[in-house]
C-alpha cells in the first residue's frame, strides 16, 4: 500500500469506510475498518493526503492521524455532497470524500486542538444550561399563572414569582413540584455562573480575545467563542467571506442578468451569529440613549428598524473581527468611523 497517495475516510461511531487511490486515481484500497483498527492501519501507511468530513470526532482523528505524518484535511459535509455520484452508501461517501479533498477550489476546516475544543465545550455546555434555565422559568411561570400568580417577565423576576407562590394559599400537592422547579432553577443558574467565570478567565488569558473585546458589542463570551472557532482566518479571502460564513450576508438569487438580494442566508455557525446579533442590539440600545449625530449607526437607525440595523451592525462587527484576527491589532474607533 505504499503507492496510496489519497485516502477518503467516512467517519462513524464504530465502523469506518476507507477509499484509497494512487497518483493516477486508480483504486488501491476500499474496505471497512473498526475503531480499534484505525490507528494501526494508518500507522503502517506511508504519509499521504487524508480527507474527512468535519463532523463528530473528526478533529480527534485528524490530530491522531497527523502524528503519523499524514496531511489530514477536514471539509464541510455540504461541500462534499455534490461529489456523491449516486446513492447514499458508506462506500459512495468515502469515494466522494477522496475526490473532494483533491479539488483545488475546496475550502477546508482548520483542525482544532484539544484546548480549543475544551473551551468550545464550555460554551456549548453553558448554552445548553441557558436553554434549560429558560425552560424551567417558563414552566414555573405557566404553573403559577394557573393559580392567578403573575409577575413581570424576565429571569430576574423569578425570585419575586417564587416568593409570591410561597405567600399564596396554594394546595399542598402543588408546593412540592414548585419547590423542585425552584431548586432546579437556582442550581442551573449557579452552574451557568460557574461556566461564565471560566470563560471570563480564559478571555483574560487570551491575547486574541483581549483584542476582540476592544470592538464595541463584543464581550468575553463572544470574544472567546470567536477566537476558539476561528484559530486560522487564512481560509477566508476577505472579511465578507467571514460574514457570509456566519450567515450575515444577503442570499443572492440572480437569473437572466438580473441580480436580486434577499434576506440573510442564516448559514454557518448559529451560536456565533446570535452572539454578534445580541451584541449589536446592546450597541444600538446604548446609541439610542445618546444624542443625535451623523455617525453611520445613527443614520441607519433613522431609516431601518432596530432588528435590521442590528443585522447590519453584526455584519460589520464580523468584518472587523476578521481584520483584527488577521492583522493582530486592536480596534481603532477613529479609523472605523
Beta strands, then each sheet from edge to edge (+ up, - down):
strand 1: 6-10
strand 2: 15-21
strand 3: 27-34
strand 4: 49-53
strand 5: 71-75
strand 6: 108-109
strand 7: 250-252
strand 8: 261-264
sheet 1: 3+ 2- 1+ 4+ 5+ 6-
sheet 2: 7+ 8-
end
